[in-house]
C-alpha cells in the first residue's frame, strides 16, 4: 500500500488548523463536552477541601509554591 505524499498546508489551512487546535487545549473543551461530570467533580472537590482543613492548608501551600511556574507559562 503506497502512502500518498503529504502536501504542505496553505497559509489559510494552517491558520484554520491552529485555531482548531488552540480551542481544544486546556480544561475548557472537556468541561463544555462534559458539563455534568465537571460540576460533579467540582462539588465533590469542594466538599473534600471544605471538610479537611489539613488538606486545604497543604493544597494552598502547593499552589503558592507553584504560582511562579504557572505565571511564567502565562
N, C-alpha and C positions, 0 to 999 in steps of 0.2 A: 504494500500500500504506500504509494508515494505521498509525501506531505507537500501540500501546496506552500509556496513561499509566502511569508507574511510581508505585506507591503507596509511601508511607513505610514503612519496616520497623517492625515492632513491637519492643518492648524485647527480648523473648526472641530474635527473629530477628536483631536487631543484635548481641546478645551471642554467639549461635552463630556468626555470620559473623566477628566479631572473634576468637573463639577459633580458628576455622579458619585465618584469615589469619596470626595470630601463630604458629601451628605451622609455617607454610610459609616463615617468614623465616629467613634465615641459611644456613649451610652444612649444618646438621644434616639437614634433609629430603633434600637431594641425596645426602648420604652414606648415609642409610638406603635410598634408592632405588637407589644405585649402589655397593654395598659393595666390589665387586671393583675398579672403577675408582679409588675413593678410596684403597684400600690400595695399588694400583699407583702412584698419584701420590705417596703418602706415602713409599713405599720409594724411588722414583726421586729424589724431592726430598732424602731423607736421604743417598742415595749422592752426589748432586751437592754438597750442602752439606758432607758429610763429607770429600770429596776435594778441595775447593777452599778453602784457608784464607783467601785474599783475599776471596772471595765471602762466606764465612761472616762475616768481620770487617765487611764492608760492610753485610751484611744486619743484623747485630747493631746497628750504628750507626743504621741506618734505623729499626729497631724502637724503639730507645731514644729517637730523635728524635720518633717518632710516639706514644710512650706517653702524653704528656699529652692528645693528641687522643683517643686510644682510651679513656682513663679518663673523660673528660668525657661521652662518649656513654653510658657505663655501662649 
